[in-house]
Amino acid sequence: MDLKYEIYIDGTLEQVWSVLVDPKFVKEIYYGSVIESTFQVGDSLAYVGPGADGDRTVHVYGNILAYEPTKKLSFTHYTGKAYNPDTEKYESRITYQLEKVGEVVKLTLVHDQWKPNDPSYEGSKSFWPIGLSMMKSLVETGKTLRVS
């Protein structure tokens, strides 16, 4: 049930890291949403942007579990209440790990610790290949793919 993906990106660790945390790049990947967090372990994190509750819809939120710039970002994952009022029942975990491999960066994404019958599982399973492809394209070409 765990979702695990590895992708190789022709860029630097700093470039790939920026796509994960810098609001100007994050909004390119997550359909206008930005990431809001202090990035301190234990503090909150939220992807906020246009959606069901207007311009400040919380799409995903959680708490920072690990933050090591250019190496690792991990956080708990809950779907925003606009999409699932019972979201607290369905915590999962997202972990990004970056590693230099030759001249490129290996990005590993693991989305795990799913609860049974989590209604966001199928959406996440569908999104991750697209989202990771958009990250790769953004680093390598300066623009995202026009998927939707």
N, C-alpha and C positions, 0 to 999 in steps of 0.2 A: 504493500500500500504506500510505502515511501515513494516520493518522487525525487529522482536524482538525475541530474544532467551535467555533462561536461562539454564545454565549448572552448575553442581556441581562438583568441582574438589578436590580430596584428596591431599591437599597441603597447604602451608602457603600463606598468602597474598603476601609476598615477592617473593615466587616462581612463583605465577601466574602473578604478576606484571612484573617480569623479562621476561616471555614469550611474554608479550605485547611490551616491549620497548628495551630489550637488543639485539643488533644486532646478537649475536651468536645464540640466540634462535629464533629471528624473521626470520632469513634466513631458519630455519628448517620448519617453517610454510608457508612462502610465497615463496617457490620454488627458494631459493637462493637470494632473495631480502633482503636488510637490510633497516632499518628505519633510516632516516637522519633528525635530528632536534635538536634544542637547548632545546626544550620542554618548552620554555617560551610562555606564552599566547600571541597570536598575531603573533608569528613567524611561519615560514614555516615548513612543514613536507613533506617528500617524501619517498616512498618505491621504492628503486632503485636496479636493479639487471639485470641478463641476460634476454633478450627479443628481441622484434622486432627491436630495435635500437642498438643492441649489448649489451655488458656487463654492460653499465650504462643506461639502459632503465628505464625511469620513468614510473612505473606502475600505481601509485596512488599518488596524491599530494593534499595539502590543507594547512590550517592554524590551529594552536592550539587554541581551544576555552576554554579548561579547562585541567589542569594538577595538580592532587593531588596524589602524589605517594602512591601506594597500595590502592587507593580508586577510582580514576576517571581519564579517558583520553577521551577527546572529540575533534574532529577536523572536518573541512569541508572536503569533499571528491570530488575529480575530477578524472576522468580516464586520464591516460597519453595520450599526444597528438599523440603518435605512434598508439594508438588504436582508438582515436576519435579526429579528428582535431577541431571539434566544442565543445570541452569539457567544455569551460567556460559557455555554455548555461545550463549545467546540474550539478549544485551544489547539493550535499546532505550532510548529517551529520552522522558521526559515533560516538557513545558514548559507552565506556566500563565502567562498574561500578563493583567494587569488594566489597564483604561483607562477613565477617566471619559468618558462620552458624554452630554452634556446632564445630565439629572438621574439617570441610571442608570450602571451599571458594565457594560462589555463584558468578558466573560471569554472568552479564547481558550485552548483546550486543543489542543496538538499532541502526539501520541504517534507518534514517528517513529524512524528509524534501525533498523528491524526487520531481523533476520537471516532468511534464507530458512527456511521451514518452522517458524518459531517456534510452539510449541504453545500459547502464551498469546495469540496474535493474535486468534483468534475470540472468546475470552472478553472480551478488552479491547474489541473492537469492539461486543460486546453490552452491556457494562457502561457505557461512557461516556455514552450518551444518558440512561440511568437515573441514573447518578451526578451528572451535571450538572443534571438536573431536580430531584434531591433537594437539591443545593446551592441552587438558585434558590428552591425551596419553603422551605427552612430560613431563608434570609435574609429572604424576603418574608412568611412566615407564622409563623415560629418553630417549625415542625415539618416533618419530612420526609414524603415520600410513603410510603405503605404498599404497596410493590411486591412484597415477598416475605414 
